[in-house]
Amino acid sequence: MATTGAVRARQVTLPRSATITVRKQTPRPDGKVEVAPGVGRVHFKNQDKKGYRLRFWKQDTGPLRGIDILFPANGRLTVMIKKEDEFFYTVLNLGDEAATGKGGGPIVN
């Protein structure tokens, strides 16, 4: 049976959001996460009783050239993604200077 264009479009439509849960400093899922460009949001949820830093970076720049954002204990953080954007992330202890945490990605649209 042939599929209609509407059915095929629903099969390739990306989700508007995805959630990455952090427990014991480990992100789940830790692999590729893909959301719709422009409207897509990636929610990070910290289930630990301690805060972390989330370090985001582009593949060609490496983690030490990324940006760090405070990820509070039992907190949430939401990022949006632009069309054709891709980045990786690492969950770091607040005092860590080196990129030695547990990471994941890429996050793409």
C-alpha positions as CSV (number, residue, x, y, z in Angstrom):
1,M,0.0,0.0,0.0
2,A,1.4,3.4,-1.0
3,T,1.7,6.1,1.7
4,T,0.4,9.6,1.1
5,G,2.5,12.8,1.3
6,A,0.9,13.7,4.6
7,V,1.9,10.4,6.2
8,R,5.5,10.7,4.9
9,A,5.7,14.3,6.3
10,R,4.6,13.1,9.7
11,Q,7.2,10.4,9.7
12,V,10.1,12.9,9.1
13,T,8.8,15.7,11.3
14,L,11.2,16.4,14.1
15,P,9.9,16.8,17.7
16,R,9.4,20.3,19.1
17,S,11.2,19.3,22.3
18,A,13.4,16.7,24.0
19,T,14.5,16.3,27.6
20,I,17.9,15.3,28.8
21,T,17.9,14.1,32.4
22,V,21.0,14.3,34.6
23,R,21.4,11.9,37.5
24,K,24.7,11.3,39.3
25,Q,26.2,13.8,36.8
26,T,25.4,11.4,33.9
27,P,23.1,12.7,31.1
28,R,20.4,10.4,29.6
29,P,20.1,10.1,26.7
30,D,23.8,10.8,26.1
31,G,23.8,10.3,22.4
32,K,22.3,12.3,19.5
33,V,19.2,14.4,20.3
34,E,17.4,16.1,17.4
35,V,14.6,18.7,17.6
36,A,12.9,20.9,15.0
37,P,14.9,24.0,14.0
38,G,13.8,27.4,15.3
39,V,11.0,26.1,17.5
40,G,12.8,23.1,18.9
41,R,13.8,23.2,22.5
42,V,16.1,20.9,24.5
43,H,15.3,20.7,28.2
44,F,18.0,19.7,30.7
45,K,16.6,18.4,34.0
46,N,19.0,18.0,37.0
47,Q,17.8,15.3,39.4
48,D,20.8,15.7,41.7
49,K,21.0,17.7,44.9
50,K,24.1,19.5,43.6
51,G,24.6,22.0,40.9
52,Y,26.7,21.6,37.8
53,R,28.1,23.6,34.9
54,L,26.8,22.7,31.5
55,R,29.5,23.4,28.9
56,F,28.3,23.7,25.3
57,W,30.7,23.8,22.3
58,K,30.8,23.3,18.6
59,Q,32.7,20.2,17.3
60,D,35.4,22.2,15.5
61,T,36.2,24.3,18.5
62,G,36.6,21.7,21.2
63,P,35.2,21.8,24.8
64,L,37.8,24.2,26.3
65,R,36.5,26.9,23.9
66,G,32.8,26.4,24.8
67,I,30.4,28.4,27.0
68,D,29.5,27.4,30.5
69,I,26.0,27.8,32.0
70,L,25.0,27.3,35.6
71,F,22.8,24.2,36.0
72,P,21.3,24.4,39.5
73,A,20.6,21.5,41.9
74,N,17.2,20.0,41.1
75,G,16.9,22.7,38.4
76,R,16.0,22.9,34.8
77,L,17.6,24.6,31.8
78,T,16.2,25.0,28.3
79,V,18.2,25.8,25.1
80,M,16.9,26.5,21.6
81,I,18.5,25.4,18.5
82,K,18.8,27.2,15.1
83,K,18.4,25.6,11.7
84,E,21.4,23.4,10.8
85,D,23.0,24.0,14.2
86,E,24.9,21.3,16.1
87,F,26.7,21.3,19.4
88,F,28.0,19.0,22.1
89,Y,27.8,19.4,25.9
90,T,29.5,18.2,29.1
91,V,28.2,18.1,32.7
92,L,31.0,19.5,34.9
93,N,31.3,19.9,38.7
94,L,31.1,23.6,39.6
95,G,34.8,23.8,40.6
96,D,36.2,21.9,37.6
97,E,38.4,23.9,35.2
98,A,39.1,21.1,32.7
99,A,36.6,19.4,30.6
100,T,36.6,16.2,32.6
101,G,32.8,15.7,33.1
102,K,30.4,13.4,31.4
103,G,29.0,14.6,28.2
104,G,26.8,13.9,25.3
105,G,25.5,15.0,22.0
106,P,25.4,16.0,19.4
107,I,22.3,18.1,19.8
108,V,21.1,18.9,16.2
109,N,18.0,20.0,14.4
